[in-house]
Amino acid sequence: NLDVYPSSTNFLLARVAHANDVHQGLRDAGILVKNLHGSEPALENCLRITVGTDDENHALIAALQSVL
């Protein structure tokens, strides 16, 4: 399950169960996102995802589908 918060910036804040595992799975797939889990209680299980090019966004979606 992936919950994405509304944003008007060039990045998305997403809450996902087991953020550390998802972060590592994305890294293994060559997708770099910022893991915010552990930085502050309000950001528990959150990842910060920068909006990229169409190709980068498609790669992110494919990797997320595989990891989740």
N, C-alpha and C positions, 0 to 999 in steps of 0.2 A: 504494500500500500504506500502510495506517494502522495503527500499533501503539499501543494504548491501555494504559497501565499501571493496575493496580488502585488504587482510591482509596476512602477513606472520608470525603472532604471534599466541598465543593461545587464542585470543579473536577477536570478530568481532564488528565493529562499524556499527550500523544500525540506519537509520533515518526513523521514522514512525510518521504519523500524530497523534496528541494527545498522546505524549509520556507519560505524567503523568498518563493518563487513562490506557494505555497499561501496563505500569509498575505495576500499582495497580492490574490489572486483572491477570498478571502473578504471582504476590505475592499471590493473593487469590488462585491461582492454585498450590502454593507451589514451584514456579520457581523464583529464585532470580537472578536478573540482576541489573546492576548499571544504574541508571537514571542520565544521564549527562545534561538533559534539565535544563536550568537556571544557569549552571555553567560558561558558556561563550557563547557569541552570535553565534560563529561558530558551537557550538554543540547543537543548538536549535533542539528539538524533537529527540535527539539521545539517544540510549541505548547502553551500552557496554555489550556484551554477551560473557561469557567465554565458550570456547569449552570444553565439558565434555565427559563422556563415551557415548557409543552408546545409552544406555538406557536413559541417561539424555538428550541427543540431541533429541531423539524421543519424550520424554515428553515435551521438549521445543517447538518442532514443533507442537505437538498436542495442546498445550496451546495457542500458537500464532494463530493457525487456529481458535480456539474458541474465542479468544479475539478480533481478527481483524474481 
